[in-house]
Amino acid sequence: MSGKRIGEESDMVSGKRIGEESDMVSGYVHKVGVPPKQSLLKELKFTLKETFFHDDPLRPFRDKSVPKKAWLGIQALFPILDWGRHYKFHMFKGDLIAGLTIASLCIPQDIGYSKLANLDPQFDSSFVPPLIYAIMGSSRDIAIGPVAVVSLLLGSMLQNQIDPKHKHEYQRLAFTATFFAGITQFALGFFRLGFLIDFLSHAAIVGFMAGAAITISLQQLKGFLGIKTSKFTKKTDIVSVMRSVWTTAHHGVTNSYGLGWNWETIVIGGSFLAFLLFAKYIGKKNRKLFWFPAIAPLLSIIISTFFVFITHAEKKGVQIVNHIERGINPSSLHEIHFTGSYVGTGFRIGVVAGIIALTEAVAIGRTFAAMKDYHLDGNKEMVALGTMNVVGSMTSCYVATGSFSRSAVNYMAGCNTAVSNIVMSFVVFLTLEFITPLFKYTPNAILASIIISAVVGLFDYEAIILIWKIDKFDFVACMGAFFGVVFISVEIGLLVAVAISFAKILLQVTRPRTAVLGKIPRTTVYRNIQQYPEATKVPGVVIVRVDSAIYFSNSNYIRERILRLMADEEEQLKENNLPRIQYLIVEMSPVTDIDTSGIHALEDLHKTLQKRDVQLVLANPGQAVLDKLHTSTFTITVGYDKIFLTVGDAVMTLAPKMEP
Amino acid sequence: MSGKRIGEESDMVSGKRIGEESDMVSGYVHKVGVPPKQSLLKELKFTLKETFFHDDPLRPFRDKSVPKKAWLGIQALFPILDWGRHYKFHMFKGDLIAGLTIASLCIPQDIGYSKLANLDPQFDSSFVPPLIYAIMGSSRDIAIGPVAVVSLLLGSMLQNQIDPKHKHEYQRLAFTATFFAGITQFALGFFRLGFLIDFLSHAAIVGFMAGAAITISLQQLKGFLGIKTSKFTKKTDIVSVMRSVWTTAHHGVTNSYGLGWNWETIVIGGSFLAFLLFAKYIGKKNRKLFWFPAIAPLLSIIISTFFVFITHAEKKGVQIVNHIERGINPSSLHEIHFTGSYVGTGFRIGVVAGIIALTEAVAIGRTFAAMKDYHLDGNKEMVALGTMNVVGSMTSCYVATGSFSRSAVNYMAGCNTAVSNIVMSFVVFLTLEFITPLFKYTPNAILASIIISAVVGLFDYEAIILIWKIDKFDFVACMGAFFGVVFISVEIGLLVAVAISFAKILLQVTRPRTAVLGKIPRTTVYRNIQQYPEATKVPGVVIVRVDSAIYFSNSNYIRERILRLMADEEEQLKENNLPRIQYLIVEMSPVTDIDTSGIHALEDLHKTLQKRDVQLVLANPGQAVLDKLHTSTFTITVGYDKIFLTVGDAVMTLAPKMEP
């Protein structure tokens, strides 16, 4: 294709310049630019780059020698080699305090979360994974460990497959799922498909999390009311759970040894829950006291355990942790199913859990990176998180990820680097090795209280209200996810969220907006007359803006929509005895691309307009569009002199030629 | 929200007007319009209307009395009541000639197509369905009947379920599938979901049709070479078929009674195929001779049948139709499976066949409607086609739809209304009732030749070349569908086409384009500097245009992309010792909508920029976007005085305030 400028043949109104400084010109029509056509290879390279390498991860490697490149590559994989060299002692102070604070928060949480996942408390994911992340991750603020939502999701999906009573088989499937969760995360990052997690919209996640908070809290009623596990439903939906709670209530609150509620448990749980929520409130009121809610759980555990130990409340029906093994996580490589029928099941569960875990970690990482203004490569993060979970699955850990509450504490406690994770990991190691047996007398009700107080923040009603105000469709997605989780199951809620998000995308690509433009007084700017009621229409001309790329999914809609806008206009003109429409100007600025279906639609539109003696005019077609219109010879069909740089140019050029 | 205009607080540069006529003003900054907020109900109504009723089907009903409305409603359902009243005798002349011409084309085709669907030739879909369509359809040019691609699709999907040898069971499933195809079409139209068929892109359809043409032709090799059906593969992929052809060839061409090729058949088939292709060529060369290719098939049938009858070639191994029943289609209502295991199978096959049939009919309808400039309601058409197939399934017809070749002949023969379909239907009725037994001696090879010559046009190599030139991604979709059909199966080809089309949509919504803008000399217009190399950048300012709505699926990409563009810019500035970036202007014209994720991304962007002491400026946010930015208070975060009507206004206002 020749690089000749379209418009060269057109009637050009010679410009007279007015004022050198203001660069304002009247009556000057600039030509529409057609850049030289790019070669196929170049085009393909560009598309691939924008799709998978839009963040230009190889930028630092540019113009470097080979050994330097190799060193940079190793550093890219293990960022600790980079920041570790600049690590200073004064930074360690902050990291130490932050590490100790999050350790005190994580120990009680971990015991509770492992219960959510129906696993024994010694399978602690806060020892190995944070170490791996500290070596490979690039976020400075994230704190790694198990999180409530993933634990619940994993627990509920696993128990659909194997009854948790069959401990060993259940554990094996849990490690298998964790392994595949890691593989999924690694693969998404490695193949630079990280953008796929963006398909879970913010609104859907808010709804999902709020639903999960309710579901998790409901699950805690069991421990909170002292109901025996065997009598409680395995389902997570609100109806089943409340029915279980109701049924057991009939066995009597006073029945200390029996099947129903246990008043001692309720008193212990209730008072500590009140304490924890109060601590949270204090921490929110005064940001300097952030450490108070952070250590409150550990404090509660120490006090309540001591209390039970002294009073032997466990003999009054207060359920305690009782059995807890000492020692660090053993190897579990041989436990993972690599063959057999459980591979498929484990894979499926792993993919779902891995993606949800990623969503949380990446969201947290991005938030803190934006706050401290450092760059975070989402795909690299995924590789780090994936490796961490693969290693975790081989060392008796289940899916770990970035925890929002812990990361916030980490940030507020003044962490500087991932060293705080190493400190936490070390404290957890000491705990596992020496202190664990002391948790024997910890009442289950305390764990329930800790979990409830931890997930209460997931129910972000302010965000829900904001979503309602901003975007009604987002609100539907949010509520769909919420009610799906609360009334059916965690997986269904997730499915609903994804489905609604996709429906939104489909709606976006099939039903783009169009607008009729008018001239804003005292300017040559043409804008939507609905947004600018003062804008005036040009007699004999209909100006339509199409607000989307024209693709097969919307080309027919756009064509029909434009014709309908014209019909509306004609009706009005007839009523007011105004002259007929002679030009249809399509403002193409927002039309970023067009495909063969789109060109067909334009050709059909042109044919229809010709029958009606209306001339089609295009304003400001972009680079890609103009290329394709040119290749398909549609530019010749329309006429080069009917393509303008702006709507203003088009009106100025065509107005004098109109029939009176 | 108050309807107050954003920008009222802003520093306004007072405009001095230059020239009343040209309406050109320098230094005048217009305010960005914030229309009064719409109520929720109104907004919802608008969205629903645009999604499902964008073509405003109730427009004619507006301001009419109730009986008038009822009459219009009946007319809308049965358009024959409308156009029938204005029907004139002079129109009948054209319709009669067109009807006779398409009848002569359809009779031989129908016998061949029923073979493709593995059905007996007496199940003719050109009698009942055209009658129903004539009453309910609104296209004036479409000619109804079975088509090659749908027959092949139906045949290949049905024989995967039931061996066609079990005639009765096979027929029952065929009617069941036809019934559900009709129900699918009806439902899509009735619930105004017709836009869903737009998800099959033009490119995918071209590829699919070309592949189907190859597959159908390959299937005809059997009849063309005189190979016995029992020796031929049931698969449709090219490898299996060519292996079958090759294997049977070893049995010898000269073996007249045996299992291999039959030379008499090849001679008859070959010569008539040459004749048919020649007729097609003549018709294409001289448009006035369009009737010649249209009657050529019937002519071939008459001549060859007579020839076989005289020479008794059937005793030399030339296979003939042999068994053909006389009489019009019997009722088949009791044959349809409404219960049992075949309902699901029939439903699945029906949905696929119904949608493919719709795609063809709607594409044809649209093409001719655009050529003659009349309005065609896609959803109403679907209701008509659906009803037609439901009734068809009860009268021993299989899926019928609009046939491209027949409709083209119909159009060229001068049809005026759907009366030509009625004429054709009447001729088919007479044929079925009286002439059918004469087809007993028709050689199968002639039917094969007729089908090959009919589908040869489906292989539209010119369209494929054009697709290659215009859009490489479309070409991939096209080839995916083509190779899927040719090398695997019709269904897989279809699946590939849909999958690639969806991938394209996902790419569109996750990776929108962005562009750096520059000022076009002697104007105040800012355009992509890649398209307009003469455009100049403004020192200290980076102007970025985002070419898409900002949704959850792309918000992170857009944020990162903008930051990378800035990084690129900064690098350049450093190299040339130019002043640092002070403003980032985001041109929002193409940003038609934003959701909560998008607002979050903008907030993150704003935070990052603040850290770098760069001011975020927005130019021309649209109505929906501004509403949502306002609700989320992001307009306050950015500052009202940082939102402008155009990039030109922004630069003009901000330039004087920049650091030197």
Contacts between the chains, C-beta under 8 A, distances in Angstrom:
chain1	res1	chain2	res2	distance
A	15	B	522	6.0
A	17	B	522	6.5
A	18	B	18	6.0
A	18	B	24	7.8
A	18	B	26	6.8
A	19	B	26	6.3
A	22	B	26	4.7
A	22	B	27	6.1
A	22	B	652	7.6
A	23	B	519	7.3
A	23	B	521	7.9
A	23	B	522	6.9
A	23	B	523	7.5
A	23	B	524	6.6
A	24	B	18	7.8
A	24	B	24	7.0
A	24	B	26	3.8
A	24	B	27	7.6
A	24	B	524	6.1
A	25	B	522	4.7
A	25	B	523	5.8
A	26	B	18	6.7
A	26	B	19	6.2
A	26	B	22	4.7
A	26	B	24	3.9
A	27	B	22	6.1
A	27	B	24	7.6
A	28	B	522	5.5
A	28	B	523	6.6
A	30	B	520	5.5
A	30	B	522	7.3
A	30	B	523	5.6
A	30	B	525	6.9
A	33	B	527	7.2
A	33	B	531	4.5
A	33	B	532	4.2
A	33	B	533	7.6
A	33	B	534	7.9
A	34	B	531	7.8
A	35	B	530	6.2
A	35	B	531	5.4
A	35	B	533	7.2
A	40	B	472	6.8
A	43	B	472	6.9
A	44	B	472	6.9
A	47	B	473	7.9
A	50	B	511	5.5
A	51	B	507	6.6
A	51	B	511	5.5
A	54	B	511	7.1
A	54	B	557	6.4
A	54	B	560	6.9
A	54	B	561	6.1
A	54	B	564	7.4
A	55	B	560	5.6
A	55	B	564	6.5
A	56	B	564	6.2
A	195	B	510	5.4
A	195	B	511	7.9
A	195	B	556	7.6
A	195	B	557	6.5
A	198	B	510	6.7
A	198	B	552	6.2
A	198	B	553	5.6
A	198	B	554	7.3
A	198	B	555	7.5
A	198	B	556	5.7
A	198	B	557	7.5
A	199	B	552	7.5
A	199	B	553	6.0
A	200	B	552	7.6
A	201	B	551	7.5
A	201	B	552	3.4
A	201	B	553	7.6
A	201	B	595	7.0
A	201	B	596	7.8
A	201	B	597	5.5
A	202	B	552	5.7
A	202	B	595	7.6
A	202	B	596	5.0
A	202	B	597	3.9
A	202	B	600	6.0
A	203	B	552	7.4
A	203	B	595	7.1
A	203	B	596	5.4
A	203	B	597	7.3
A	204	B	552	7.9
A	366	B	556	7.2
A	366	B	604	7.1
A	367	B	604	7.8
A	370	B	604	4.2
A	370	B	607	5.2
A	370	B	608	5.6
A	371	B	607	6.7
A	373	B	607	7.8
A	373	B	608	5.4
A	373	B	611	4.0
A	373	B	612	7.0
A	378	B	556	7.5
A	466	B	596	7.0
A	466	B	631	7.9
A	466	B	632	6.5
A	467	B	596	5.2
A	469	B	631	4.8
A	469	B	632	7.6
A	470	B	595	7.3
A	470	B	596	5.4
A	470	B	599	6.7
A	470	B	628	4.9
A	470	B	631	5.2
A	470	B	632	5.5
A	471	B	595	4.8
A	471	B	596	5.9
A	471	B	628	6.5
A	472	B	40	6.8
A	472	B	43	6.8
A	472	B	44	6.9
A	473	B	47	7.8
A	473	B	595	7.5
A	474	B	595	5.2
A	474	B	596	5.2
A	501	B	552	6.8
A	501	B	553	7.8
A	504	B	551	7.3
A	504	B	595	7.9
A	505	B	505	7.2
A	505	B	506	7.7
A	505	B	509	5.3
A	505	B	551	7.4
A	505	B	553	6.0
A	506	B	505	7.7
A	507	B	51	6.5
A	508	B	509	6.6
A	508	B	549	6.3
A	508	B	551	6.6
A	508	B	593	7.5
A	509	B	505	5.3
A	509	B	508	6.6
A	509	B	509	6.5
A	510	B	195	5.4
A	510	B	198	6.7
A	511	B	50	5.5
A	511	B	51	5.5
A	511	B	54	7.1
A	511	B	195	7.9
A	512	B	592	7.0
A	513	B	592	5.1
A	513	B	593	7.4
A	513	B	624	7.6
A	515	B	622	7.9
A	519	B	23	7.5
A	520	B	30	5.5
A	520	B	645	7.4
A	521	B	23	7.9
A	522	B	15	6.1
A	522	B	17	6.7
A	522	B	23	6.8
A	522	B	25	4.7
A	522	B	28	5.6
A	522	B	30	7.3
A	523	B	23	7.6
A	523	B	25	5.9
A	523	B	28	6.6
A	523	B	30	5.6
A	523	B	645	7.8
A	524	B	23	6.7
A	524	B	24	6.2
A	525	B	30	6.9
A	525	B	645	6.4
A	525	B	646	5.8
A	527	B	33	7.2
A	527	B	620	7.7
A	527	B	645	7.4
A	528	B	622	6.7
A	528	B	623	6.2
A	530	B	35	6.2
A	530	B	623	6.2
A	531	B	33	4.5
A	531	B	34	7.8
A	531	B	35	5.4
A	531	B	622	6.7
A	531	B	623	4.1
A	531	B	626	7.7
A	532	B	33	4.2
A	533	B	33	7.6
A	533	B	35	7.2
A	534	B	33	7.9
A	547	B	549	8.0
A	547	B	590	7.1
A	547	B	592	3.9
A	547	B	622	7.7
A	548	B	548	7.9
A	548	B	549	7.8
A	548	B	592	6.8
A	549	B	508	6.2
A	549	B	547	8.0
A	549	B	548	7.8
A	551	B	201	7.6
A	551	B	504	7.3
A	551	B	505	7.4
A	551	B	508	6.6
A	552	B	198	6.3
A	552	B	199	7.5
A	552	B	200	7.7
A	552	B	201	3.4
A	552	B	202	5.7
A	552	B	203	7.4
A	552	B	204	7.9
A	552	B	501	6.8
A	553	B	198	5.6
A	553	B	199	6.0
A	553	B	201	7.6
A	553	B	501	7.8
A	553	B	505	6.0
A	554	B	198	7.3
A	555	B	198	7.5
A	556	B	195	7.6
A	556	B	198	5.8
A	556	B	366	7.3
A	556	B	378	7.6
A	557	B	54	6.3
A	557	B	195	6.5
A	557	B	198	7.5
A	560	B	54	6.8
A	560	B	55	5.6
A	561	B	54	6.1
A	564	B	54	7.4
A	564	B	55	6.6
A	564	B	56	6.2
A	589	B	589	5.5
A	589	B	590	6.3
A	590	B	547	7.1
A	590	B	589	6.3
A	590	B	590	3.6
A	590	B	592	6.6
A	592	B	512	6.9
A	592	B	513	5.1
A	592	B	547	3.9
A	592	B	548	6.8
A	592	B	590	6.6
A	593	B	508	7.5
A	593	B	513	7.4
A	595	B	201	7.0
A	595	B	202	7.6
A	595	B	203	7.1
A	595	B	470	7.3
A	595	B	471	4.8
A	595	B	473	7.5
A	595	B	474	5.2
A	595	B	504	7.9
A	596	B	201	7.8
A	596	B	202	5.0
A	596	B	203	5.4
A	596	B	466	7.0
A	596	B	467	5.2
A	596	B	470	5.4
A	596	B	471	5.9
A	596	B	474	5.2
A	597	B	201	5.6
A	597	B	202	3.9
A	597	B	203	7.3
A	599	B	470	6.7
A	600	B	202	6.0
A	604	B	366	7.2
A	604	B	367	7.9
A	604	B	370	4.3
A	607	B	370	5.3
A	607	B	371	6.8
A	607	B	373	7.8
A	608	B	370	5.7
A	608	B	373	5.5
A	611	B	373	4.1
A	612	B	373	7.1
A	620	B	527	7.7
A	622	B	515	8.0
A	622	B	528	6.7
A	622	B	531	6.7
A	622	B	547	7.7
A	623	B	528	6.2
A	623	B	530	6.3
A	623	B	531	4.2
A	624	B	513	7.6
A	626	B	531	7.7
A	628	B	470	4.9
A	628	B	471	6.5
A	631	B	469	4.8
A	631	B	470	5.2
A	632	B	466	6.6
A	632	B	469	7.6
A	632	B	470	5.5
A	645	B	520	7.4
A	645	B	523	7.9
A	645	B	525	6.4
A	645	B	527	7.5
A	646	B	525	5.8
A	652	B	22	7.6
